[in-house]
Amino acid sequence: MIKGILFDFDGTLANTIDLIVASFEYSCQKVLGLKPARKNIINTIGLPLVDAFIVLTNAPDKLEKLRAAYSLFNREHHDLMIEPIPGVKALLANLKKRGFKIAVVTSKKPPMLQRGLECLELSQYIDAQVTVLDTEFGKPHPAPVLLGCQRLGLKPQECICVGDSPYDMQSGRAAGTVTAAVKYTAFALDKVLLEGVPDFVIDEPEALLNLIEHLNRTEEDD
């Protein structure tokens, strides 16, 4: 029986893709004099920031400067560039109305997660948060999802992990949750399917509630 939902944030609850891409482009250009391809940047979204820079730049000696430049640009442009995803707020309201517990499990730091939730007026729906600072290992390791389940007071098999990247799916699968990938994402769906192997794929936010209710009805009938 599904009782809790563990949402990724970027690309799942909020449209921050252009903000993230611009932040990577700025930091790499400023520190290294290069601009990674947009597709390559998008393929790292969901990883902890340091891990993403390692994949994109192969410049381990510049990580601190890259991270500082990224954070500066991201903070300055966040509120102007973050956008709501149509249907997300209504979905969260409906889930809460039906008594489901909701957590956000993200590779962001706490201040920027809270800022994003407040910008989109989503804070009132969130029961628990897991950020990059809460676990030794980030996604795709199971630790963030396991902690999310713990903070909701639920077992992994009572939760569904929802995200837009293969790293979300890998983390949820390793933790023992049901997994659902969203299609309204900048991530190439074929990459998510191949590397993340989600249990389900949803076309739009509203479809998640229908999926959960279907899964719960099926379990009651068994």
C-alpha positions as CSV (number, residue, x, y, z in Angstrom):
1,M,0.0,0.0,0.0
2,I,1.5,3.3,-1.1
3,K,1.3,5.9,1.8
4,G,4.1,8.3,0.9
5,I,5.6,10.0,-2.1
6,L,9.3,11.0,-2.4
7,F,9.7,13.7,-5.0
8,D,12.8,15.0,-6.6
9,F,12.7,18.8,-6.9
10,D,14.5,20.1,-10.0
11,G,12.6,19.0,-13.1
12,T,9.9,17.2,-11.1
13,L,8.3,19.7,-8.8
14,A,9.9,22.8,-10.4
15,N,11.1,23.9,-13.8
16,T,14.6,24.9,-13.0
17,I,16.3,23.4,-16.0
18,D,17.2,26.7,-17.7
19,L,18.5,28.1,-14.4
20,I,20.7,25.1,-13.8
21,V,22.0,25.0,-17.4
22,A,22.8,28.8,-17.2
23,S,24.5,28.3,-13.8
24,F,26.8,25.6,-15.2
25,E,27.5,27.6,-18.4
26,Y,28.5,30.7,-16.4
27,S,30.7,28.8,-13.9
28,C,32.5,26.7,-16.5
29,Q,33.1,29.8,-18.7
30,K,34.3,31.9,-15.9
31,V,36.6,29.4,-14.3
32,L,37.7,27.2,-17.3
33,G,36.9,29.3,-20.3
34,L,34.7,26.6,-21.8
35,K,31.0,26.0,-22.1
36,P,29.7,22.4,-21.9
37,A,27.0,21.3,-24.3
38,R,23.5,21.8,-23.0
39,K,22.7,18.1,-23.5
40,N,25.7,17.1,-21.4
41,I,24.7,19.5,-18.6
42,I,21.1,18.1,-18.5
43,N,22.5,14.6,-18.3
44,T,24.1,15.5,-14.9
45,I,21.0,17.1,-13.4
46,G,20.1,15.2,-10.2
47,L,23.7,14.4,-9.2
48,P,25.3,16.3,-6.4
49,L,26.9,19.5,-7.7
50,V,30.5,18.3,-7.2
51,D,29.8,15.0,-9.0
52,A,28.3,16.9,-11.9
53,F,31.3,19.1,-12.3
54,I,33.6,16.1,-12.3
55,V,31.6,14.6,-15.1
56,L,31.4,17.8,-17.1
57,T,34.9,19.2,-16.7
58,N,37.4,16.6,-15.5
59,A,39.0,19.5,-13.5
60,P,39.2,18.2,-9.9
61,D,41.6,21.0,-8.9
62,K,39.0,23.7,-9.9
63,L,36.0,22.2,-8.1
64,E,35.8,24.8,-5.3
65,K,36.1,27.7,-7.7
66,L,33.5,26.1,-10.0
67,R,31.1,25.5,-7.1
68,A,31.5,29.1,-5.8
69,A,30.8,30.6,-9.3
70,Y,27.8,28.3,-9.8
71,S,26.3,29.2,-6.4
72,L,26.8,32.9,-7.0
73,F,25.0,32.9,-10.4
74,N,22.3,30.5,-9.1
75,R,21.4,32.7,-6.1
76,E,21.3,35.9,-8.1
77,H,19.1,34.5,-10.9
78,H,17.0,32.0,-9.0
79,D,13.8,33.9,-8.4
80,L,13.6,35.2,-11.9
81,M,14.3,31.9,-13.7
82,I,12.5,29.3,-11.6
83,E,9.1,28.4,-13.1
84,P,6.1,26.3,-11.9
85,I,5.3,23.0,-13.6
86,P,1.6,23.1,-14.6
87,G,-0.4,20.7,-12.5
88,V,2.2,20.2,-9.7
89,K,0.6,22.4,-7.1
90,A,-2.8,20.8,-7.7
91,L,-1.3,17.4,-7.5
92,L,0.3,18.1,-4.1
93,A,-2.9,19.6,-2.7
94,N,-4.9,16.5,-3.8
95,L,-2.3,14.1,-2.3
96,K,-2.4,15.9,1.0
97,K,-6.2,16.0,1.0
98,R,-6.2,12.2,0.6
99,G,-3.8,11.8,3.5
100,F,-0.6,10.9,1.7
101,K,2.8,11.9,3.2
102,I,5.1,13.9,1.0
103,A,8.9,14.3,1.1
104,V,11.3,16.1,-1.2
105,V,14.6,14.2,-1.8
106,T,17.0,16.5,-3.6
107,S,20.7,17.1,-4.4
108,K,20.1,20.8,-3.6
109,K,21.3,22.5,-0.3
110,P,18.6,23.4,2.2
111,P,18.5,27.2,1.7
112,M,18.0,26.9,-2.1
113,L,15.4,24.1,-1.7
114,Q,13.4,26.2,0.8
115,R,13.7,29.2,-1.5
116,G,12.4,27.2,-4.4
117,L,9.5,25.8,-2.5
118,E,8.5,29.2,-1.2
119,C,8.8,30.8,-4.7
120,L,6.3,28.3,-6.0
121,E,4.1,28.3,-2.8
122,L,4.6,24.5,-2.3
123,S,6.0,24.5,1.3
124,Q,2.7,23.8,3.0
125,Y,2.4,20.4,1.2
126,I,5.9,19.1,2.3
127,D,6.1,16.9,5.4
128,A,9.9,16.1,5.2
129,Q,13.0,17.1,3.3
130,V,16.3,15.4,2.4
131,T,19.0,17.5,0.9
132,V,22.6,16.9,-0.2
133,L,23.8,17.7,3.3
134,D,21.8,15.0,5.0
135,T,23.6,11.9,3.7
136,E,27.2,10.9,3.1
137,F,26.3,9.6,-0.3
138,G,23.9,11.3,-2.8
139,K,21.8,9.9,-5.6
140,P,22.1,7.4,-7.2
141,H,23.0,5.8,-3.8
142,P,19.9,4.6,-1.9
143,A,20.8,6.6,1.2
144,P,18.8,9.8,0.4
145,V,15.6,7.9,-0.4
146,L,16.0,5.6,2.7
147,L,16.3,8.7,4.8
148,G,13.2,10.2,3.2
149,C,11.2,7.1,4.0
150,Q,12.5,7.3,7.6
151,R,11.6,10.9,8.0
152,L,8.1,10.1,6.8
153,G,7.8,7.2,9.2
154,L,7.2,4.8,6.4
155,K,8.9,1.6,5.0
156,P,10.4,1.9,1.5
157,Q,7.8,-0.5,0.1
158,E,5.1,1.9,1.3
159,C,6.6,4.7,-0.8
160,I,6.9,5.7,-4.4
161,C,9.9,7.6,-5.6
162,V,9.1,10.2,-8.4
163,G,11.7,11.9,-10.5
164,D,12.9,12.9,-13.9
165,S,16.4,11.5,-14.0
166,P,17.9,8.0,-14.0
167,Y,19.7,8.9,-10.7
168,D,16.3,9.3,-9.0
169,M,15.1,6.0,-10.3
170,Q,18.4,4.2,-9.3
171,S,18.2,5.6,-5.8
172,G,14.6,4.6,-5.3
173,R,15.0,1.2,-6.8
174,A,18.1,0.5,-4.6
175,A,16.2,1.7,-1.6
176,G,13.3,-0.7,-2.3
177,T,10.5,1.8,-3.3
178,V,8.3,1.8,-6.3
179,T,9.7,4.2,-8.9
180,A,7.9,6.5,-11.4
181,A,9.7,8.6,-14.0
182,V,8.0,11.8,-15.3
183,K,8.0,12.6,-19.0
184,Y,7.6,16.3,-18.6
185,T,11.4,16.7,-18.3
186,A,14.5,17.9,-20.2
187,F,16.0,14.5,-19.7
188,A,15.9,12.2,-22.7
189,L,13.3,9.6,-21.8
190,D,15.3,6.8,-23.5
191,K,18.2,7.5,-21.1
192,V,15.9,7.5,-18.1
193,L,14.3,4.2,-19.2
194,L,17.6,2.5,-20.1
195,E,19.6,3.6,-17.0
196,G,16.9,4.2,-14.5
197,V,14.5,1.3,-15.4
198,P,11.5,2.9,-13.7
199,D,8.5,0.8,-12.7
200,F,6.2,3.3,-14.2
201,V,6.2,6.5,-16.4
202,I,3.7,9.3,-16.1
203,D,2.9,11.8,-18.8
204,E,1.8,14.7,-16.4
205,P,1.6,15.4,-12.7
206,E,-2.1,14.6,-12.4
207,A,-1.4,11.0,-13.6
208,L,0.6,10.2,-10.5
209,L,-2.5,10.3,-8.2
210,N,-4.3,7.9,-10.6
211,L,-1.4,5.6,-10.6
212,I,-1.1,5.5,-6.8
213,E,-4.8,4.9,-6.4
214,H,-4.7,2.1,-9.0
215,L,-1.7,0.5,-7.2
216,N,-3.5,0.6,-3.9
217,R,-6.8,-0.8,-5.3
218,T,-4.9,-3.6,-6.9
219,E,-3.2,-4.5,-3.6
220,E,-6.5,-4.4,-1.8
221,D,-8.0,-6.8,-4.3
222,D,-5.2,-9.3,-4.0
